[in-house]
């Protein structure tokens, strides 16, 4: 059985039930099932089969979900690309995965066209107007030949390839199977008490597993309705909650802050909203206790791209009793907290979080060494540190890796450091995160100017234009005479973080 059969079975039970609402257009389960069939036939006609990759670049839309389910039917892999990245970053990912088909929304065709040409993608489809070398989406789907259904997918087949930057600044493709997405959907149903009566609002981008897998795919598995917004807008989110009777949604802390500042939020009709799920960064107890959710339970979820992402969570009855906790291990998941020697730690003692279960990734695309290290002993080693209280509730303390999470986006210092390090006016640079009320963390670059160079904050940030995504640009630049280092020459990141906060550091800086 492949994932596309979720939609066919729901259509058989309730063909007229609304599956998707996107850009004001509603599609029933029967209509969505037919759309998936047409897309699968069109992909098969241009050579997409088991193991082939199909990439998508654009805002949230029904086409994106139809492509995923069509790939599942054919045993192919869907590769959602972040529209927030710069062309060089897209080029690295497309060169790595080598898709047979690239589908791009109109605003992104022009910047990605040279990349598609350079990486030799044979089939290019635009969701906008016709362009040289690109087939319009409607024409692509209409060209699908009639004939018997072709299905080659199944539970063990790889279906989703999501890129996440590595600690070296190089992208890593996380491979997830259809079984992983299925068990993640079951975990979500348990977390949210998700049923066909629910209406889910999705505003997070579907190129993240958070937007795609925390509620969106689980809702379609359950036969619920998904209201899909191309991009997040707080006023439009409030409109949707009221107009569609939204019962569940996922909002990262930065989105919650923006919604809470909207003057309409205080009086908005939230009578059907059962819960808001949040995560992507450490959410402290103080944040949870603020009057952001107006009495609506704020559930925390913990996971990573490598865990599909649901690995631990709170349920609705847990949220008020355990603020600041990320809950307990998911229904189909095991967690361990271990010390540096791999031994389980007792309650109250911090340890690295290890995850095992059918929701965990199949591995990293084309990176066997990194896969073996991450899945050592059959457990996914998250690099995150947490402790469990006496009753088993998990509290995330921090991250062993230096990843900065700003507004729900992972930012790895090495990537920004490498880009800035190319500048001859910069002698040394290191990038760290600084606590930020709105974004969780803000990127700060600590820069040592080259001798005789004159640099400003704006000049440093301008060096990144067109090279890395805007959300990775520093929100502040601290100039220093030197970087704090150990006797072995390693940068002292704790001291860098103090510098970023404007605090004094030991020794010369």
C-alpha positions in Angstrom: 0.0 0.0 0.0 1.4 3.5 -0.9 0.5 6.8 0.6 -1.7 7.9 -2.4 -4.2 5.2 -1.3 -4.9 7.3 1.8 -6.6 9.8 -0.4 -8.4 7.1 -2.6 -9.8 5.4 0.5 -11.0 8.6 2.0 -12.6 9.5 -1.3 -14.3 6.1 -1.3 -15.8 6.8 2.1 -16.6 10.5 1.7 -16.0 11.7 -1.9 -17.6 15.2 -1.3 -15.7 15.9 1.9 -13.3 18.9 1.5 -9.7 17.7 1.6 -7.9 21.0 0.8 -8.7 24.7 0.8 -6.0 26.7 -0.9 -6.1 30.3 -2.3 -9.9 30.3 -1.8 -10.5 27.1 -3.8 -11.8 24.0 -2.1 -11.0 20.5 -3.4 -12.9 17.4 -2.3 -11.2 14.1 -1.6 -12.6 12.7 -4.9 -11.2 15.7 -6.8 -7.9 15.5 -5.0 -7.6 11.7 -5.8 -8.2 12.4 -9.5 -5.6 15.2 -9.4 -3.0 12.8 -7.9 -3.8 10.2 -10.6 -3.3 12.8 -13.4 0.0 14.0 -11.9 1.2 10.4 -11.4 0.4 9.6 -15.1 2.2 12.7 -16.3 5.3 12.0 -14.2 5.3 8.4 -15.4 5.0 9.5 -19.0 8.3 11.5 -18.7 10.2 8.6 -17.2 9.7 9.0 -13.5 9.8 5.6 -11.8 11.1 3.9 -8.7 14.0 5.9 -7.1 13.7 8.9 -9.5 13.5 12.4 -7.9 11.0 15.1 -8.5 11.8 18.5 -7.1 9.5 21.4 -6.3 10.4 25.1 -5.6 7.6 27.4 -4.6 5.0 28.6 -2.1 2.6 26.2 -0.5 -0.1 24.8 -2.8 -2.1 21.8 -3.7 0.2 20.9 -6.6 3.0 20.3 -4.0 0.9 17.7 -2.1 -0.3 16.1 -5.4 3.3 15.7 -6.4 4.2 14.0 -3.1 1.4 11.5 -3.3 2.0 10.9 -7.0 5.7 10.1 -6.2 4.5 7.7 -3.5 2.4 5.8 -6.1 5.4 5.6 -8.5 8.0 4.7 -5.9 9.7 8.0 -6.7 11.1 10.6 -4.2 9.7 14.1 -3.7 12.3 16.8 -3.0 10.7 20.1 -1.7 13.2 23.0 -1.9 13.1 26.0 0.3 12.1 29.2 -1.6 14.0 31.1 1.0 17.4 29.9 -0.2 19.7 31.6 -2.7 20.4 30.2 -6.2 23.9 28.8 -5.2 22.2 26.9 -2.4 19.6 25.5 -4.8 22.4 24.5 -7.2 24.2 22.5 -4.5 21.0 20.6 -3.7 19.9 19.9 -7.2 23.3 18.8 -8.3 23.3 16.4 -5.3 19.9 14.8 -5.9 19.8 15.0 -9.7 16.0 15.2 -10.2 14.3 14.2 -13.4 11.6 16.8 -13.0 11.7 20.3 -11.5 8.4 22.1 -10.8 8.7 25.8 -9.9 6.3 28.6 -9.1 6.3 31.6 -11.3 8.4 33.9 -9.0 11.2 31.4 -8.8 11.5 30.2 -12.5 13.8 33.0 -13.6 16.4 32.7 -10.7 16.4 28.9 -10.8 16.4 28.5 -14.6 20.2 28.8 -14.9 20.6 26.3 -12.1 18.3 23.9 -13.8 20.3 24.3 -17.0 23.6 23.9 -15.3 22.5 20.8 -13.4 20.9 19.2 -16.5 17.4 18.7 -15.3 15.6 17.2 -18.3 11.9 18.1 -17.5 11.0 21.6 -16.2 7.5 22.6 -15.3 6.3 26.1 -14.4 3.2 26.8 -12.2 3.0 30.2 -14.0 3.0 31.5 -17.5 4.8 29.6 -20.3 8.5 30.2 -20.6 11.1 29.0 -23.0 12.2 25.5 -21.9 9.5 25.2 -19.3 6.1 23.5 -19.7 3.1 25.1 -18.0 1.6 22.9 -15.3 -1.8 22.6 -16.8 -0.3 21.4 -20.1 2.0 19.0 -18.3 -0.9 17.4 -16.5 -3.2 17.4 -19.5 -0.6 15.5 -21.5 -0.9 12.5 -19.2 -1.9 9.5 -21.3 -4.8 7.3 -20.4 -4.1 3.7 -19.5 -3.8 1.3 -16.6 -2.7 2.6 -13.3 1.0 2.3 -12.6 2.0 1.7 -9.0 5.4 0.8 -7.7 5.5 2.4 -4.3 5.1 0.7 -0.9 5.8 1.2 2.7 9.6 0.5 2.5 10.1 2.8 -0.5 11.8 6.1 -0.1 9.4 8.9 -0.8 10.7 12.2 0.7 14.1 13.8 0.4 14.4 17.0 2.6 17.6 19.0 2.7 18.9 20.3 6.0 22.2 22.1 6.3 25.0 20.1 8.1 27.4 21.4 10.7 30.0 21.9 8.0 27.6 24.2 6.1 27.1 21.6 3.3 23.5 20.5 2.7 22.5 17.0 3.8 19.5 15.2 2.2 17.4 13.4 4.8 15.7 10.4 3.3 12.3 9.3 4.7 10.3 6.2 3.7 6.6 5.9 3.3 6.5 3.8 6.5 8.1 6.7 8.3 5.5 9.1 7.1 2.7 6.7 8.0 4.0 6.1 11.6 4.5 9.9 12.0 0.9 10.4 11.0 -0.2 7.9 13.7 2.0 9.7 16.2 0.3 13.0 15.2 -3.1 11.5 15.5 -2.3 10.4 19.1 -0.8 13.8 20.0 -3.7 15.9 18.7 -6.6 13.4 19.0 -6.8 14.1 15.3 -10.0 12.9 13.5 -11.9 13.5 10.3 -13.9 16.2 12.0 -10.8 18.4 12.4 -9.9 21.4 10.3 -6.2 22.1 10.2 -4.6 25.4 9.2 -1.2 25.1 7.6 0.9 28.3 7.3 4.4 26.8 7.8 6.2 26.1 4.5 5.8 22.5 3.2 9.5 22.4 2.4 9.9 21.8 6.2 8.9 18.5 7.7 7.2 20.7 10.4 4.8 22.2 7.9 4.4 19.0 6.0 4.3 16.3 8.6 3.2 17.6 12.0 -0.4 18.1 11.0 -0.8 18.4 7.2 -0.2 14.8 6.0 -1.7 13.4 9.2 -4.9 15.4 8.6 -5.2 13.9 5.1 -4.6 10.4 6.5 -7.4 11.0 9.0 -9.8 12.4 6.4 -9.8 15.9 7.9 -9.8 19.2 6.0 -6.5 21.2 5.4 -6.6 24.9 4.9 -3.4 25.7 3.2 -1.9 29.2 3.0 0.8 29.9 0.5 2.7 32.0 3.0 2.2 33.0 6.6 0.3 36.3 7.3 -1.0 36.9 10.8 -4.2 38.7 9.7 -5.0 36.0 7.1 -4.3 33.3 9.7 -6.9 34.9 12.0 -9.3 35.2 9.1 -9.0 31.5 8.4 -9.4 30.5 12.0 -12.7 32.3 12.2 -14.0 31.6 8.6 -13.2 27.9 8.4 -13.6 27.0 12.1 -10.0 25.8 12.4 -9.5 23.3 15.2 -5.8 22.7 15.0 -2.7 24.6 13.7 1.1 24.7 14.1 2.7 28.0 14.8 6.4 28.5 15.6 7.2 31.0 18.4 8.0 33.8 15.9 4.5 33.3 14.3 2.8 33.3 17.7 4.5 36.6 18.5 3.2 38.2 15.3 -0.3 36.9 15.7 -0.4 38.1 19.4 0.5 41.6 18.2 -2.3 41.7 15.7 -5.1 44.0 17.2 -7.7 41.5 16.0 -6.3 38.6 18.0 -7.7 39.6 21.4 -11.3 39.5 20.1 -11.0 36.8 17.4 -13.4 33.9 17.5 -11.4 30.9 18.7 -14.3 28.9 19.8 -13.4 25.9 17.7 -9.6 26.0 18.1 -8.7 23.0 20.2 -5.0 23.5 20.4 -1.9 25.2 18.9 1.2 23.2 18.4 4.6 24.8 18.6 8.2 23.8 18.5 11.3 24.2 16.2 13.2 25.8 19.1 13.5 25.7 22.8 10.2 27.2 24.2 10.6 28.2 27.8 8.0 28.1 30.5 7.7 31.9 30.6 6.8 31.9 26.9 4.1 29.2 27.4 2.6 31.1 30.3 2.1 34.3 28.4 -1.4 35.2 27.3 -0.7 34.4 23.6 -3.0 31.5 23.1 -6.0 33.1 24.9 -6.8 29.9 26.8 -6.2 27.6 23.9 -3.7 24.8 24.9 -0.2 25.4 23.5 1.3 21.9 22.8 5.0 21.4 22.4 6.5 18.9 20.0 10.1 17.8 19.8 11.9 16.3 16.8 14.1 16.8 13.8 14.0 16.4 10.1 15.6 13.0 10.7 12.7 11.9 12.9 10.0 13.0 10.4 9.8 15.1 12.8 7.5 13.8 15.7 9.6 12.2 18.4 8.1 13.5 21.6 5.1 15.6 22.4 2.6 16.9 24.9 -1.1 16.1 24.5 -3.9 18.6 25.2 -4.4 17.6 28.8 -0.6 17.8 29.5 0.0 21.3 28.3 -1.1 23.3 31.3 0.4 20.8 33.8 3.8 20.7 32.2 4.7 24.0 30.7 8.2 24.1 29.3 8.3 20.3 28.8 8.3 18.8 25.3 6.3 15.9 26.6 7.1 12.2 26.4 8.2 9.8 23.7 5.8 9.5 20.8 3.4 6.5 20.5 5.6 4.8 17.9 9.0 6.0 19.2 11.7 5.3 21.8 13.9 7.9 23.5 17.0 7.6 25.5 19.1 10.2 27.3 22.8 9.2 27.4 26.1 10.5 28.7 29.3 10.9 26.6 30.0 7.2 27.1 26.5 6.1 25.8 25.2 5.2 29.2 21.6 6.1 30.2 21.5 9.0 32.7 19.2 9.2 35.7 16.3 11.6 36.1 17.4 15.2 36.4 20.7 14.6 34.7 21.3 16.1 31.2 22.1 13.7 28.4 22.1 13.5 24.6 18.7 12.6 23.2 18.7 9.3 21.1 15.7 8.4 19.0 14.6 5.0 17.6 11.5 4.1 15.8 9.9 3.5 12.3 9.6 7.3 11.9 13.4 7.7 11.9 15.1 8.5 8.6 16.5 5.8 6.2 19.7 7.8 6.1 21.4 10.8 4.4 21.3 10.9 0.6 24.7 9.8 -0.8 26.4 10.2 2.6 27.0 6.7 4.0 29.7 7.9 6.5 27.4 10.6 8.0 24.5 8.1 8.0 26.5 5.5 10.0 27.6 8.1 12.5 24.1 9.5 13.0 22.4 6.1 13.3 25.2 4.4 15.4 23.8 1.4 17.3 20.4 1.7 15.6 19.6 5.0 17.4 19.5 8.5 15.8 21.9 10.7 17.7 20.3 14.1 17.8 23.1 16.1 19.3 20.5 17.8 21.5 20.8 17.7 25.3 17.8 17.2 27.6 16.8 16.0 31.1 13.8 14.1 32.3 12.1 14.9 35.5 11.1 12.3 38.1 7.8 11.6 36.2 9.5 11.2 32.8 8.6 14.5 31.3 11.3 15.7 28.9 12.9 19.1 29.1 15.3 20.2 26.3 18.3 22.1 27.7 20.3 23.0 24.6 22.2 21.7 21.6 25.6 20.2 21.3 25.9 21.3 17.8 26.2 25.0 17.2 23.0 25.3 15.1 21.2 28.6 15.5 17.4 28.4 15.3 15.9 31.7 14.3 12.2 32.0 13.5 11.9 28.2 13.1 14.8 28.1 10.6 18.0 26.1 11.2 21.1 28.2 10.6 24.6 26.6 10.8 27.4 29.0 11.6 29.9 27.4 9.3 27.9 28.2 6.2 27.8 31.9 7.0 31.4 31.9 8.2 32.5 30.3 5.0 30.7 33.0 2.9 32.1 35.9 4.9 35.6 34.4 5.1 36.1 34.9 1.4 36.3 38.7 1.9 39.9 40.0 2.0 38.8 42.8 4.4 37.9 40.1 7.0 40.8 38.5 8.9 38.6 36.2 11.1 34.9 35.7 11.6 32.7 33.5 13.8 29.0 33.3 13.9 26.9 32.6 17.0 23.3 32.9 18.2 22.0 35.5 20.6 18.7 35.1 22.5 16.0 37.0 20.8 12.5 37.7 22.2 10.8 37.5 18.8 12.9 35.0 16.8 14.2 32.7 19.5 17.7 33.4 18.4 19.3 36.1 16.3 22.4 35.6 14.1 25.4 37.6 15.3 28.7 37.8 13.4 31.9 38.5 15.4 34.3 40.0 12.9 38.0 40.7 13.1 38.8 43.2 10.3 41.9 42.8 8.2 44.7 45.3 9.0 43.9 48.6 7.4 40.3 47.6 6.5 37.3 49.8 7.3 34.1 47.8 7.7 30.6 48.5 8.8 27.7 46.3 9.8 25.9 47.0 6.6 29.0 46.3 4.5 29.5 42.9 6.2 25.8 41.9 5.7 26.0 43.0 2.0 28.8 40.5 1.4 26.1 37.8 1.8 23.6 39.2 -0.7 22.7 36.5 -3.2 25.0 34.0 -1.6 22.9 32.7 1.4 19.3 33.1 2.3 18.2 36.4 3.9 17.2 34.8 7.1 20.8 33.6 7.6 22.1 37.2 7.5 23.4 38.6 10.8 21.1 40.8 12.7 24.1 42.3 14.4 27.9 42.5 13.8 30.4 42.8 16.6 33.8 44.0 15.7 36.8 42.6 17.7 40.6 42.7 17.7 40.7 38.9 17.8 38.6 35.9 18.4 38.8 34.2 21.8 40.6 30.8 21.3 41.8 27.9 23.4 45.5 27.0 23.6 44.9 24.6 20.8 43.5 27.3 18.6 39.8 26.4 18.8 37.3 29.2 19.0 35.7 29.6 22.5 32.1 29.7 21.5 30.8 30.4 25.0 32.9 33.6 25.1 31.7 34.5 21.6 28.2 34.3 22.8 29.0 36.6 25.7 30.6 39.0 23.2 27.4 38.8 21.1 25.4 39.8 24.2 27.7 42.7 25.0 29.1 41.1 28.1 32.8 41.2 29.0 35.0 38.2 28.2 38.1 36.8 29.8 41.4 37.8 28.1 41.8 39.8 24.9 39.0 39.9 22.4 
